[in-house]
Every structure is written in C-alpha cells, then in structure tokens.
Amino acid sequence: MAAPSIPGQPHGLAHGGAFKRLLIGGQIGADPSGNVPDEFEKQVELAFDSLLAVIGAAQLAAADLTKLSAYVAVSGRLAQYNLIRDRKIGPATPVSTYVEVAGLGDSRWLISIEGEAIREADL
C-alpha cells in the first residue's frame, strides 16, 4: 500500500494500446498512514515500497521499470541508496538518475523517487 498522495497529484498514470506505460509520481519515505521516519535508510525503503505498490496496482512489476529518478535532500548517501534500490528492484536495470537537492516539499522528507514502467502488450 502506498503512502497517501498529495491531493490532485496521482501516484501514477497508465495508458497505452500496444503497450502499457506507467508514469510514477514522486514517492516519499512515508508509511501508508503518512508517518515519516527520521532515518534516511527507512525513508528509502518506504519510498521504494510505495513505488512498487503503484507499479503493482497497475498490474506491472519491478522488471517493467525503465526509468528511476531519486531526489535526495541529504548529501553523500548514494551508496546507501544504491544498496536499497538494488535489493528492492532486483535484477531490473532501469536508467537511473540520483540528484542531491536543497530540500523537498516537506522538511521531513529526505527522498522522493519517481519513475516509469512499460510493458509490451500480449497481442
């Protein structure tokens, strides 16, 4: 289950004919009740849990990920992020971007992960 979305900003958008394409809005490190832990690693875990929940709700899987972008509000955490990312998405190899930023929409948020997933349709 994903954390609550910001009103008017869906977690994802799926469309397509010969394929299914899912655009995944920024997933933050909050649990399904909206609680935000202080620890960076826990926030990364929760952000990936939300991202994977959005993918699953669209009947896609981590293997369908084609792009990930991580926005991180603390410096020097790339190695920690990569370890958690690799554990959460397994052998999937999406193109990835990791950006350290001055801040996110809420001062408690340390990470926001957005992505894209695509699956060819069975014709």
N, C-alpha and C positions, 0 to 999 in steps of 0.2 A: 504494500500500500504506500503510495506517495504522500509526502507532506502536503498540506493544503496549498493550493495555488493562490497567487495574488489575484484578486478579483479583476476580471477582464483579460487575464493573461493565462491562456491554457498551458498545460504541461506539454502538450504535443498536438500535432496536426497531421493526419494521414490522408493521402489522396493518391490517385493513380488509376490506370486502366490495365496496361500490360505489366505493371509493377506496382508495388505498394511503397510509397515514400513517406517516412515519418520524420517530421521536424520536431525536435525536442527542446522546449524552452529551458532556461537555466534552472537546474535543480540544486537546491541549497542543502546544507547539512542540518536538516531538522527531521525529527521523527514524525510519524503520522499524526501525532497530537499537536505538532507545531513547536515542540520543545527543541531548543538549540543548545547542544553541549558546548563546553568551553574548549575541549581538546580538538586540535586540528585533525588528527587521525580519525576520530569518531565522526567528525563532520564529513570527511571524505567518504567514509563508509556509508553514512546515511544518504549523501548526495548520490552515490552510485546505486544504492538500494532504490531510491526514488526513480532514477533514470531507468533502471532495469524494470521497475514496476510499470512505468509509462510504456516501455517497449513491449512488455508482456500484455498489457491491456490492448495494444494494437495488434496482437497475435503475431508479434515478431520476437526475435531473440537477440542476444548479445552478438551472435555470429553475423547478424544483419547490419551491425554498426558500420558506417562508412566514414563518420567524422565525429570527433570529440573536441570540444574547446573547454579548457578549465581556466577560470579566473580566480586567482588566489590573492587574498588580502594580507598574507604574511610572507616574508621573504625566506628564501633558502629551503623550501620544502619539496622541491622537485623529486628527489629520491624517494621520500616517503609517499608522495602522491603516486609515483610510478609503481611502487610495490603494491599498493592497494588497488590501483587500476588494473594491473595485470592479474591479480587474484580475482577481482570481480568480473572481468570480461573474458577471462581465459584466453584461448588462442586467437580471438578476434584481433584483426590488425587494421583498425580504422586510422585514417590520417588524424593526427593529433596536434593540438596547439595548447601550450601552457603559458599563461600570461600572469605576471605578478602586477597587481593593481593597488592603488592607494586605499581603496575601500569599495564596499558593495552597498546595496540598498539599505541594509540594517547593520549597525556596528557589531552585532553579534555574529554575523555571517563571515566565515573565513574562506568559503569556497562557493562557487557556482559553476556547475557543469552543464553545458548544452551539447546537443549532438544531432546526428542524422542517421537514420537507418533505412535501408532499401532492400526489398526482396522482389525478385522476379516472380511474376505470376505463373502458375501452372496453367498452360494453355492446352 
